[in-house]
Amino acid sequence: MTVDQGLRLFTIDAAYGTFEEDVKGSLSPGKYANLVILSDNPTTVAVDALLDIQVLATIVGGRAEYCADTALC
């Protein structure tokens, strides 16, 4: 599985699987603002560096639920 396929599996495909694609799975007007901010782009780093990517922030419903650095949120 490629990184792009994996990301899709956990986003739009997962929302589709639970019949929630109208409110989840992608960043679009009218959908929940659920997202993570990562330390690196998983689509551009070397495969062996994927496990080194850190979660910097988690946003759920447009609200910061986790911030690794308070200056970020």
N, C-alpha and C positions, 0 to 999 in steps of 0.2 A: 504494500500500500504506500502511496506517495504521501508526502506531508499535506499537499492540497486535498487529497482524498480524505485524509484523516480529519482535517479541519472541517470539511464539508459534512462528514459523518457526525461530528459533535455539534454542528450548528443547524443549518437549514434542513438537513436530512432528519435530524433528531426531532426538530419541530414538526416536520411533516409526519413523522411516525406517530406523534401524539395528537395529530390534528390541530396543532397550534401555529401553523405557518403564517397565519394572519396576524399574530402578535409576537412571535419569537423567531429566532433563527437567522435573522439578518438585521442590519441597521437601516431602518426605513422609517419615514414619518408615520406616526401612529402605533409603532411597535414599542415594546418595552426596551429600555436602554440597558440591557444586560451585556457586559463585556469585561474583558480583562486587558490590562496594559502589561505588556511583556518587556523584558530587558533586551530582547533581540527579536528579529523577524524570523519565525520558524521556517518560512519559505525560502530564505536566503542563506542561512547558516549551514555549515557542514552537518551531515546527518549525525556524526559522532558528537556534535556539540549541542544537539537538541536537549539532552538531559541537563545541560548547564543553564538553560534559559530560566530566569526567575520571574515570578509574578510580582509586579510592582504595585498593582492596584486591581481591585475587583469592584465593578460598578453593577448594582442590581436595582432595576427600576429607576435608573437615573440617579441613584444615591450611592456614594462611596461607602462600601461595607468593609473594605480592607485597604490600607495604604502602608506600604513598606517604608515610606518616607513621608512625613507630614507635609513637606514642602511640595509634594506631588499632588496632594488632594486639598 
